[in-house]
Amino acid sequence: MKRMKNLSKYLVPVAAVFLFSWAWKNSGWSGVMLVISGIVMWLLLHFTNLMVVLRRAKRNPIGYVGSAVMINAQLQENMTLLRVIGMTRSLGEQESPKDAQPEVFVWHDNSDNRVRAVFMNGKLKSWEFTRPELVLPDR
């Protein structure tokens, strides 16, 4: 996985140079402008997705999720923080100091089940699910 990430550092700029040169060769400035328009459209789509996720998240209390059990089952390593916020439809309650790595966020539900997620550079590295202690009445 790390090797693929390192490869994409170089592959994306090389692909962009190739795309621009191909557009210049075939259509001149109009081809280059078409490629720029496509890149801007791609960026606008990602920005719109970000705004939709954050608009949904602002409607719920910070750190609250409908079912912590379901979120625990859906989490996968290397998910982005934005994707986790989209799944939970809530911003996580931050436990770590602001702007410190790793970032730790907690979500809880009505039963006080908790999912504690650890993010490093915006990617989910680990998480743990905890339930409250069950206290039975004496008979």
Sequence and secondary structure as in RCSB ss.txt:
>XXXX:A:sequence
MKRMKNLSKYLVPVAAVFLFSWAWKNSGWSGVMLVISGIVMWLLLHFTNLMVVLRRAKRNPIGYVGSAVMINAQL
QENMTLLRVIGMTRSLGEQESPKDAQPEVFVWHDNSDNRVRAVFMNGKLKSWEFTRPELVLPDR
>XXXX:A:secstr
 HHHHHHHHHHHHHHHHHHHHHHHHHHTHHHHHHHHHHHHHHHHHHHHHHHHHHHHHHTS TTB S HHHHHHH 
 TT BHHHHHHHHTS  EE S TT SSEEEEEE TT  EEEEEEETTEEEEEEEE         
